[in-house]
Amino acid sequence: MKVDGTLREAWGTLRFDRLPQHDYDNDRRVKNPTVQLFYDTEKHEFRCFKKFNLVNA
């Protein structure tokens, strides 16, 4: 659910091992445990969302 209350439907994967080569482990940014990173299989890019706002998995 977005901040304005509307729903955003997204199709993606958490299986980064099935994606093209990317250096995930060497990312030095601080990980936020309240945010989920995923690969959007429709837009072919990485996206994220706040776990608290997830309506249905």
PDB file of N, CA, C, O and CB in Angstrom:
ATOM      1  N   MET A   1       0.844  -1.164   0.000  1.00  0.00           N
ATOM      2  CA  MET A   1       0.000   0.000   0.000  1.00  0.00           C
ATOM      3  C   MET A   1       0.897   1.237   0.000  1.00  0.00           C
ATOM      4  O   MET A   1       1.857   1.325   0.766  1.00  0.00           O
ATOM      5  CB  MET A   1      -0.965  -0.007   1.217  1.00  0.00           C
ATOM      6  N   LYS A   2       0.571   2.172  -0.859  1.00  0.00           N
ATOM      7  CA  LYS A   2       1.364   3.391  -0.950  1.00  0.00           C
ATOM      8  C   LYS A   2       0.938   4.363   0.143  1.00  0.00           C
ATOM      9  O   LYS A   2      -0.089   4.163   0.792  1.00  0.00           O
ATOM     10  CB  LYS A   2       1.216   4.042  -2.344  1.00  0.00           C
ATOM     11  N   VAL A   3       1.722   5.406   0.346  1.00  0.00           N
ATOM     12  CA  VAL A   3       1.475   6.374   1.404  1.00  0.00           C
ATOM     13  C   VAL A   3       0.095   7.014   1.264  1.00  0.00           C
ATOM     14  O   VAL A   3      -0.555   7.307   2.267  1.00  0.00           O
ATOM     15  CB  VAL A   3       2.555   7.450   1.395  1.00  0.00           C
ATOM     16  N   ASP A   4      -0.357   7.233   0.032  1.00  0.00           N
ATOM     17  CA  ASP A   4      -1.663   7.879  -0.170  1.00  0.00           C
ATOM     18  C   ASP A   4      -2.833   6.908  -0.020  1.00  0.00           C
ATOM     19  O   ASP A   4      -3.984   7.302  -0.207  1.00  0.00           O
ATOM     20  CB  ASP A   4      -1.714   8.518  -1.545  1.00  0.00           C
ATOM     21  N   GLY A   5      -2.558   5.645   0.313  1.00  0.00           N
ATOM     22  CA  GLY A   5      -3.612   4.663   0.538  1.00  0.00           C
ATOM     23  C   GLY A   5      -3.963   3.810  -0.667  1.00  0.00           C
ATOM     24  O   GLY A   5      -4.708   2.839  -0.536  1.00  0.00           O
ATOM     25  N   THR A   6      -3.445   4.151  -1.834  1.00  0.00           N
ATOM     26  CA  THR A   6      -3.718   3.344  -3.015  1.00  0.00           C
ATOM     27  C   THR A   6      -2.821   2.115  -3.015  1.00  0.00           C
ATOM     28  O   THR A   6      -1.772   2.098  -2.371  1.00  0.00           O
ATOM     29  CB  THR A   6      -3.512   4.166  -4.303  1.00  0.00           C
ATOM     30  N   LEU A   7      -3.241   1.098  -3.736  1.00  0.00           N
ATOM     31  CA  LEU A   7      -2.464  -0.134  -3.820  1.00  0.00           C
ATOM     32  C   LEU A   7      -1.611  -0.134  -5.075  1.00  0.00           C
ATOM     33  O   LEU A   7      -2.041   0.323  -6.134  1.00  0.00           O
ATOM     34  CB  LEU A   7      -3.385  -1.360  -3.802  1.00  0.00           C
ATOM     35  N   ARG A   8      -0.392  -0.655  -4.943  1.00  0.00           N
ATOM     36  CA  ARG A   8       0.480  -0.836  -6.097  1.00  0.00           C
ATOM     37  C   ARG A   8       0.713  -2.331  -6.239  1.00  0.00           C
ATOM     38  O   ARG A   8       1.209  -2.983  -5.319  1.00  0.00           O
ATOM     39  CB  ARG A   8       1.839  -0.045  -5.942  1.00  0.00           C
ATOM     40  N   GLU A   9       0.358  -2.860  -7.382  1.00  0.00           N
ATOM     41  CA  GLU A   9       0.611  -4.274  -7.643  1.00  0.00           C
ATOM     42  C   GLU A   9       1.968  -4.412  -8.303  1.00  0.00           C
ATOM     43  O   GLU A   9       2.282  -3.691  -9.250  1.00  0.00           O
ATOM     44  CB  GLU A   9      -0.502  -4.894  -8.531  1.00  0.00           C
ATOM     45  N   ALA A  10       2.759  -5.326  -7.811  1.00  0.00           N
ATOM     46  CA  ALA A  10       4.087  -5.544  -8.373  1.00  0.00           C
ATOM     47  C   ALA A  10       4.350  -7.045  -8.451  1.00  0.00           C
ATOM     48  O   ALA A  10       3.964  -7.800  -7.558  1.00  0.00           O
ATOM     49  CB  ALA A  10       5.182  -4.831  -7.522  1.00  0.00           C
ATOM     50  N   TRP A  11       4.994  -7.457  -9.502  1.00  0.00           N
ATOM     51  CA  TRP A  11       5.393  -8.855  -9.689  1.00  0.00           C
ATOM     52  C   TRP A  11       6.902  -8.898  -9.672  1.00  0.00           C
ATOM     53  O   TRP A  11       7.567  -8.224 -10.459  1.00  0.00           O
ATOM     54  CB  TRP A  11       4.821  -9.457 -11.023  1.00  0.00           C
ATOM     55  N   GLY A  12       7.442  -9.707  -8.757  1.00  0.00           N
ATOM     56  CA  GLY A  12       8.885  -9.739  -8.643  1.00  0.00           C
ATOM     57  C   GLY A  12       9.380 -11.012  -7.997  1.00  0.00           C
ATOM     58  O   GLY A  12       8.624 -11.954  -7.761  1.00  0.00           O
ATOM     59  N   THR A  13      10.672 -11.012  -7.717  1.00  0.00           N
ATOM     60  CA  THR A  13      11.312 -12.183  -7.122  1.00  0.00           C
ATOM     61  C   THR A  13      12.319 -11.746  -6.067  1.00  0.00           C
ATOM     62  O   THR A  13      12.889 -10.656  -6.120  1.00  0.00           O
ATOM     63  CB  THR A  13      12.003 -13.040  -8.205  1.00  0.00           C
ATOM     64  N   LEU A  14      12.509 -12.639  -5.113  1.00  0.00           N
ATOM     65  CA  LEU A  14      13.553 -12.466  -4.107  1.00  0.00           C
ATOM     66  C   LEU A  14      14.731 -13.388  -4.395  1.00  0.00           C
ATOM     67  O   LEU A  14      15.720 -13.381  -3.661  1.00  0.00           O
ATOM     68  CB  LEU A  14      12.996 -12.735  -2.699  1.00  0.00           C
ATOM     69  N   ARG A  15      14.632 -14.183  -5.460  1.00  0.00           N
ATOM     70  CA  ARG A  15      15.678 -15.151  -5.831  1.00  0.00           C
ATOM     71  C   ARG A  15      16.748 -14.461  -6.674  1.00  0.00           C
ATOM     72  O   ARG A  15      16.768 -14.591  -7.898  1.00  0.00           O
ATOM     73  CB  ARG A  15      15.069 -16.356  -6.610  1.00  0.00           C
ATOM     74  N   PHE A  16      17.633 -13.730  -6.005  1.00  0.00           N
ATOM     75  CA  PHE A  16      18.667 -12.988  -6.708  1.00  0.00           C
ATOM     76  C   PHE A  16      19.669 -13.906  -7.400  1.00  0.00           C
ATOM     77  O   PHE A  16      20.376 -13.478  -8.313  1.00  0.00           O
ATOM     78  CB  PHE A  16      19.388 -12.077  -5.746  1.00  0.00           C
ATOM     79  N   ASP A  17      19.735 -15.181  -6.967  1.00  0.00           N
ATOM     80  CA  ASP A  17      20.653 -16.124  -7.602  1.00  0.00           C
ATOM     81  C   ASP A  17      20.200 -16.470  -9.025  1.00  0.00           C
ATOM     82  O   ASP A  17      20.983 -17.040  -9.786  1.00  0.00           O
ATOM     83  CB  ASP A  17      20.765 -17.401  -6.760  1.00  0.00           C
ATOM     84  N   ARG A  18      18.980 -16.148  -9.400  1.00  0.00           N
ATOM     85  CA  ARG A  18      18.467 -16.441 -10.740  1.00  0.00           C
ATOM     86  C   ARG A  18      18.491 -15.223 -11.651  1.00  0.00           C
ATOM     87  O   ARG A  18      17.931 -15.256 -12.747  1.00  0.00           O
ATOM     88  CB  ARG A  18      17.056 -16.976 -10.649  1.00  0.00           C
ATOM     89  N   LEU A  19      19.126 -14.162 -11.211  1.00  0.00           N
ATOM     90  CA  LEU A  19      19.185 -12.926 -11.980  1.00  0.00           C
ATOM     91  C   LEU A  19      20.563 -12.762 -12.605  1.00  0.00           C
ATOM     92  O   LEU A  19      21.503 -13.461 -12.226  1.00  0.00           O
ATOM     93  CB  LEU A  19      18.850 -11.717 -11.091  1.00  0.00           C
ATOM     94  N   PRO A  20      20.689 -11.846 -13.557  1.00  0.00           N
ATOM     95  CA  PRO A  20      22.017 -11.576 -14.123  1.00  0.00           C
ATOM     96  C   PRO A  20      22.992 -11.162 -13.031  1.00  0.00           C
ATOM     97  O   PRO A  20      22.583 -10.679 -11.975  1.00  0.00           O
ATOM     98  CB  PRO A  20      21.936 -10.481 -15.203  1.00  0.00           C
ATOM     99  N   GLN A  21      24.263 -11.349 -13.284  1.00  0.00           N
ATOM    100  CA  GLN A  21      25.312 -11.080 -12.305  1.00  0.00           C
ATOM    101  C   GLN A  21      25.211  -9.669 -11.741  1.00  0.00           C
ATOM    102  O   GLN A  21      25.105  -8.696 -12.487  1.00  0.00           O
ATOM    103  CB  GLN A  21      26.678 -11.287 -12.932  1.00  0.00           C
ATOM    104  N   HIS A  22      25.245  -9.571 -10.443  1.00  0.00           N
ATOM    105  CA  HIS A  22      25.226  -8.286  -9.742  1.00  0.00           C
ATOM    106  C   HIS A  22      25.980  -8.473  -8.436  1.00  0.00           C
ATOM    107  O   HIS A  22      25.943  -9.552  -7.845  1.00  0.00           O
ATOM    108  CB  HIS A  22      23.754  -7.778  -9.488  1.00  0.00           C
ATOM    109  N   ASP A  23      26.647  -7.455  -7.994  1.00  0.00           N
ATOM    110  CA  ASP A  23      27.483  -7.551  -6.803  1.00  0.00           C
ATOM    111  C   ASP A  23      26.678  -7.172  -5.556  1.00  0.00           C
ATOM    112  O   ASP A  23      26.886  -6.101  -4.986  1.00  0.00           O
ATOM    113  CB  ASP A  23      28.725  -6.644  -6.940  1.00  0.00           C
ATOM    114  N   TYR A  24      25.758  -8.051  -5.130  1.00  0.00           N
ATOM    115  CA  TYR A  24      24.889  -7.777  -3.994  1.00  0.00           C
ATOM    116  C   TYR A  24      25.648  -7.765  -2.679  1.00  0.00           C
ATOM    117  O   TYR A  24      25.403  -6.912  -1.827  1.00  0.00           O
ATOM    118  CB  TYR A  24      23.783  -8.796  -3.933  1.00  0.00           C
ATOM    119  N   ASP A  25      26.556  -8.695  -2.511  1.00  0.00           N
ATOM    120  CA  ASP A  25      27.221  -8.854  -1.227  1.00  0.00           C
ATOM    121  C   ASP A  25      28.198  -7.732  -0.904  1.00  0.00           C
ATOM    122  O   ASP A  25      28.499  -7.495   0.265  1.00  0.00           O
ATOM    123  CB  ASP A  25      27.940 -10.157  -1.198  1.00  0.00           C
ATOM    124  N   ASN A  26      28.690  -7.047  -1.913  1.00  0.00           N
ATOM    125  CA  ASN A  26      29.652  -5.981  -1.669  1.00  0.00           C
ATOM    126  C   ASN A  26      28.997  -4.608  -1.579  1.00  0.00           C
ATOM    127  O   ASN A  26      29.694  -3.594  -1.582  1.00  0.00           O
ATOM    128  CB  ASN A  26      30.692  -5.975  -2.756  1.00  0.00           C
ATOM    129  N   ASP A  27      27.688  -4.561  -1.499  1.00  0.00           N
ATOM    130  CA  ASP A  27      26.981  -3.304  -1.321  1.00  0.00           C
ATOM    131  C   ASP A  27      27.225  -2.835   0.110  1.00  0.00           C
ATOM    132  O   ASP A  27      26.854  -3.525   1.058  1.00  0.00           O
ATOM    133  CB  ASP A  27      25.449  -3.458  -1.622  1.00  0.00           C
ATOM    134  N   ARG A  28      27.831  -1.694   0.269  1.00  0.00           N
ATOM    135  CA  ARG A  28      28.239  -1.223   1.587  1.00  0.00           C
ATOM    136  C   ARG A  28      27.190  -0.339   2.268  1.00  0.00           C
ATOM    137  O   ARG A  28      27.424   0.173   3.363  1.00  0.00           O
ATOM    138  CB  ARG A  28      29.528  -0.465   1.470  1.00  0.00           C
ATOM    139  N   ARG A  29      26.049  -0.165   1.628  1.00  0.00           N
ATOM    140  CA  ARG A  29      25.002   0.644   2.259  1.00  0.00           C
ATOM    141  C   ARG A  29      24.451  -0.091   3.474  1.00  0.00           C
ATOM    142  O   ARG A  29      24.426  -1.321   3.510  1.00  0.00           O
ATOM    143  CB  ARG A  29      23.864   0.962   1.253  1.00  0.00           C
ATOM    144  N   VAL A  30      24.016   0.664   4.453  1.00  0.00           N
ATOM    145  CA  VAL A  30      23.441   0.088   5.668  1.00  0.00           C
ATOM    146  C   VAL A  30      22.090  -0.536   5.317  1.00  0.00           C
ATOM    147  O   VAL A  30      21.243   0.107   4.697  1.00  0.00           O
ATOM    148  CB  VAL A  30      23.287   1.173   6.792  1.00  0.00           C
ATOM    149  N   LYS A  31      21.897  -1.791   5.720  1.00  0.00           N
ATOM    150  CA  LYS A  31      20.651  -2.497   5.447  1.00  0.00           C
ATOM    151  C   LYS A  31      19.590  -2.060   6.452  1.00  0.00           C
ATOM    152  O   LYS A  31      19.867  -1.959   7.647  1.00  0.00           O
ATOM    153  CB  LYS A  31      20.860  -4.032   5.502  1.00  0.00           C
ATOM    154  N   ASN A  32      18.387  -1.803   5.971  1.00  0.00           N
ATOM    155  CA  ASN A  32      17.275  -1.426   6.824  1.00  0.00           C
ATOM    156  C   ASN A  32      16.366  -2.642   6.954  1.00  0.00           C
ATOM    157  O   ASN A  32      15.795  -3.078   5.954  1.00  0.00           O
ATOM    158  CB  ASN A  32      16.503  -0.186   6.250  1.00  0.00           C
ATOM    159  N   PRO A  33      16.211  -3.203   8.145  1.00  0.00           N
ATOM    160  CA  PRO A  33      15.410  -4.421   8.299  1.00  0.00           C
ATOM    161  C   PRO A  33      13.913  -4.209   8.054  1.00  0.00           C
ATOM    162  O   PRO A  33      13.172  -5.186   7.944  1.00  0.00           O
ATOM    163  CB  PRO A  33      15.610  -4.978   9.681  1.00  0.00           C
ATOM    164  N   THR A  34      13.455  -2.968   7.966  1.00  0.00           N
ATOM    165  CA  THR A  34      12.036  -2.710   7.719  1.00  0.00           C
ATOM    166  C   THR A  34      11.716  -2.557   6.233  1.00  0.00           C
ATOM    167  O   THR A  34      10.555  -2.387   5.859  1.00  0.00           O
ATOM    168  CB  THR A  34      11.604  -1.464   8.462  1.00  0.00           C
ATOM    169  N   VAL A  35      12.748  -2.616   5.386  1.00  0.00           N
ATOM    170  CA  VAL A  35      12.575  -2.444   3.943  1.00  0.00           C
ATOM    171  C   VAL A  35      12.977  -3.728   3.229  1.00  0.00           C
ATOM    172  O   VAL A  35      14.003  -4.327   3.548  1.00  0.00           O
ATOM    173  CB  VAL A  35      13.410  -1.240   3.420  1.00  0.00           C
ATOM    174  N   GLN A  36      12.164  -4.147   2.261  1.00  0.00           N
ATOM    175  CA  GLN A  36      12.432  -5.359   1.491  1.00  0.00           C
ATOM    176  C   GLN A  36      12.854  -5.000   0.066  1.00  0.00           C
ATOM    177  O   GLN A  36      12.123  -4.307  -0.642  1.00  0.00           O
ATOM    178  CB  GLN A  36      11.189  -6.276   1.470  1.00  0.00           C
ATOM    179  N   LEU A  37      14.010  -5.460  -0.347  1.00  0.00           N
ATOM    180  CA  LEU A  37      14.491  -5.298  -1.710  1.00  0.00           C
ATOM    181  C   LEU A  37      13.984  -6.464  -2.544  1.00  0.00           C
ATOM    182  O   LEU A  37      14.003  -7.605  -2.081  1.00  0.00           O
ATOM    183  CB  LEU A  37      16.042  -5.211  -1.754  1.00  0.00           C
ATOM    184  N   PHE A  38      13.531  -6.200  -3.768  1.00  0.00           N
ATOM    185  CA  PHE A  38      13.128  -7.265  -4.675  1.00  0.00           C
ATOM    186  C   PHE A  38      13.413  -6.836  -6.099  1.00  0.00           C
ATOM    187  O   PHE A  38      13.615  -5.654  -6.379  1.00  0.00           O
ATOM    188  CB  PHE A  38      11.635  -7.618  -4.496  1.00  0.00           C
ATOM    189  N   TYR A  39      13.426  -7.818  -7.005  1.00  0.00           N
ATOM    190  CA  TYR A  39      13.644  -7.540  -8.416  1.00  0.00           C
ATOM    191  C   TYR A  39      12.291  -7.574  -9.107  1.00  0.00           C
ATOM    192  O   TYR A  39      11.630  -8.613  -9.120  1.00  0.00           O
ATOM    193  CB  TYR A  39      14.640  -8.565  -9.060  1.00  0.00           C
ATOM    194  N   ASP A  40      11.872  -6.456  -9.679  1.00  0.00           N
ATOM    195  CA  ASP A  40      10.595  -6.353 -10.381  1.00  0.00           C
ATOM    196  C   ASP A  40      10.753  -7.016 -11.747  1.00  0.00           C
ATOM    197  O   ASP A  40      11.497  -6.530 -12.600  1.00  0.00           O
ATOM    198  CB  ASP A  40      10.138  -4.855 -10.524  1.00  0.00           C
ATOM    199  N   THR A  41      10.042  -8.137 -11.948  1.00  0.00           N
ATOM    200  CA  THR A  41      10.194  -8.906 -13.185  1.00  0.00           C
ATOM    201  C   THR A  41       9.453  -8.287 -14.362  1.00  0.00           C
ATOM    202  O   THR A  41       9.647  -8.719 -15.498  1.00  0.00           O
ATOM    203  CB  THR A  41       9.707 -10.317 -12.974  1.00  0.00           C
ATOM    204  N   GLU A  42       8.615  -7.294 -14.124  1.00  0.00           N
ATOM    205  CA  GLU A  42       7.951  -6.587 -15.220  1.00  0.00           C
ATOM    206  C   GLU A  42       8.764  -5.384 -15.674  1.00  0.00           C
ATOM    207  O   GLU A  42       8.872  -5.124 -16.873  1.00  0.00           O
ATOM    208  CB  GLU A  42       6.551  -6.141 -14.797  1.00  0.00           C
ATOM    209  N   LYS A  43       9.338  -4.648 -14.728  1.00  0.00           N
ATOM    210  CA  LYS A  43      10.133  -3.459 -15.064  1.00  0.00           C
ATOM    211  C   LYS A  43      11.609  -3.784 -15.262  1.00  0.00           C
ATOM    212  O   LYS A  43      12.364  -2.955 -15.771  1.00  0.00           O
ATOM    213  CB  LYS A  43       9.988  -2.412 -13.975  1.00  0.00           C
ATOM    214  N   HIS A  44      12.027  -4.990 -14.860  1.00  0.00           N
ATOM    215  CA  HIS A  44      13.412  -5.448 -14.989  1.00  0.00           C
ATOM    216  C   HIS A  44      14.382  -4.513 -14.264  1.00  0.00           C
ATOM    217  O   HIS A  44      15.402  -4.087 -14.805  1.00  0.00           O
ATOM    218  CB  HIS A  44      13.798  -5.555 -16.468  1.00  0.00           C
ATOM    219  N   GLU A  45      14.015  -4.213 -13.006  1.00  0.00           N
ATOM    220  CA  GLU A  45      14.894  -3.407 -12.169  1.00  0.00           C
ATOM    221  C   GLU A  45      14.599  -3.713 -10.712  1.00  0.00           C
ATOM    222  O   GLU A  45      13.576  -4.309 -10.375  1.00  0.00           O
ATOM    223  CB  GLU A  45      14.719  -1.893 -12.462  1.00  0.00           C
ATOM    224  N   PHE A  46      15.525  -3.290  -9.854  1.00  0.00           N
ATOM    225  CA  PHE A  46      15.348  -3.506  -8.430  1.00  0.00           C
ATOM    226  C   PHE A  46      14.402  -2.458  -7.867  1.00  0.00           C
ATOM    227  O   PHE A  46      14.431  -1.295  -8.271  1.00  0.00           O
ATOM    228  CB  PHE A  46      16.700  -3.467  -7.698  1.00  0.00           C
ATOM    229  N   ARG A  47      13.564  -2.886  -6.930  1.00  0.00           N
ATOM    230  CA  ARG A  47      12.609  -2.011  -6.251  1.00  0.00           C
ATOM    231  C   ARG A  47      12.654  -2.369  -4.770  1.00  0.00           C
ATOM    232  O   ARG A  47      13.282  -3.356  -4.384  1.00  0.00           O
ATOM    233  CB  ARG A  47      11.146  -2.161  -6.843  1.00  0.00           C
ATOM    234  N   CYS A  48      12.003  -1.586  -3.959  1.00  0.00           N
ATOM    235  CA  CYS A  48      11.890  -1.910  -2.545  1.00  0.00           C
ATOM    236  C   CYS A  48      10.571  -1.381  -2.012  1.00  0.00           C
ATOM    237  O   CYS A  48       9.921  -0.536  -2.629  1.00  0.00           O
ATOM    238  CB  CYS A  48      13.074  -1.329  -1.746  1.00  0.00           C
ATOM    239  N   PHE A  49      10.191  -1.898  -0.852  1.00  0.00           N
ATOM    240  CA  PHE A  49       8.974  -1.439  -0.202  1.00  0.00           C
ATOM    241  C   PHE A  49       9.132  -1.616   1.300  1.00  0.00           C
ATOM    242  O   PHE A  49       9.954  -2.404   1.767  1.00  0.00           O
ATOM    243  CB  PHE A  49       7.728  -2.209  -0.728  1.00  0.00           C
ATOM    244  N   LYS A  50       8.337  -0.877   2.036  1.00  0.00           N
ATOM    245  CA  LYS A  50       8.328  -1.040   3.492  1.00  0.00           C
ATOM    246  C   LYS A  50       7.536  -2.281   3.824  1.00  0.00           C
ATOM    247  O   LYS A  50       6.394  -2.421   3.386  1.00  0.00           O
ATOM    248  CB  LYS A  50       7.730   0.208   4.207  1.00  0.00           C
ATOM    249  N   LYS A  51       8.118  -3.186   4.590  1.00  0.00           N
ATOM    250  CA  LYS A  51       7.465  -4.453   4.914  1.00  0.00           C
ATOM    251  C   LYS A  51       6.133  -4.237   5.610  1.00  0.00           C
ATOM    252  O   LYS A  51       5.205  -5.022   5.416  1.00  0.00           O
ATOM    253  CB  LYS A  51       8.370  -5.302   5.789  1.00  0.00           C
ATOM    254  N   PHE A  52       6.019  -3.199   6.406  1.00  0.00           N
ATOM    255  CA  PHE A  52       4.792  -2.890   7.126  1.00  0.00           C
ATOM    256  C   PHE A  52       3.631  -2.630   6.161  1.00  0.00           C
ATOM    257  O   PHE A  52       2.477  -2.880   6.509  1.00  0.00           O
ATOM    258  CB  PHE A  52       5.005  -1.679   8.035  1.00  0.00           C
ATOM    259  N   ASN A  53       3.920  -2.131   4.955  1.00  0.00           N
ATOM    260  CA  ASN A  53       2.890  -1.767   3.990  1.00  0.00           C
ATOM    261  C   ASN A  53       2.493  -2.906   3.070  1.00  0.00           C
ATOM    262  O   ASN A  53       1.626  -2.726   2.215  1.00  0.00           O
ATOM    263  CB  ASN A  53       3.355  -0.615   3.170  1.00  0.00           C
ATOM    264  N   LEU A  54       3.102  -4.076   3.220  1.00  0.00           N
ATOM    265  CA  LEU A  54       2.764  -5.216   2.376  1.00  0.00           C
ATOM    266  C   LEU A  54       1.365  -5.701   2.725  1.00  0.00           C
ATOM    267  O   LEU A  54       1.069  -5.996   3.883  1.00  0.00           O
ATOM    268  CB  LEU A  54       3.799  -6.358   2.543  1.00  0.00           C
ATOM    269  N   VAL A  55       0.500  -5.782   1.702  1.00  0.00           N
ATOM    270  CA  VAL A  55      -0.883  -6.200   1.913  1.00  0.00           C
ATOM    271  C   VAL A  55      -1.039  -7.686   1.722  1.00  0.00           C
ATOM    272  O   VAL A  55      -1.711  -8.336   2.522  1.00  0.00           O
ATOM    273  CB  VAL A  55      -1.814  -5.461   0.978  1.00  0.00           C
ATOM    274  N   ASN A  56      -0.430  -8.257   0.672  1.00  0.00           N
ATOM    275  CA  ASN A  56      -0.574  -9.676   0.367  1.00  0.00           C
ATOM    276  C   ASN A  56       0.652 -10.151  -0.386  1.00  0.00           C
ATOM    277  O   ASN A  56       1.155  -9.465  -1.276  1.00  0.00           O
ATOM    278  CB  ASN A  56      -1.857  -9.945  -0.453  1.00  0.00           C
ATOM    279  N   ALA A  57       1.122 -11.316  -0.027  1.00  0.00           N
ATOM    280  CA  ALA A  57       2.313 -11.858  -0.705  1.00  0.00           C
ATOM    281  C   ALA A  57       1.930 -13.061  -1.536  1.00  0.00           C
ATOM    282  O   ALA A  57       2.787 -13.661  -2.184  1.00  0.00           O
ATOM    283  CB  ALA A  57       3.410 -12.244   0.315  1.00  0.00           C
TER     284      ALA A  57
END
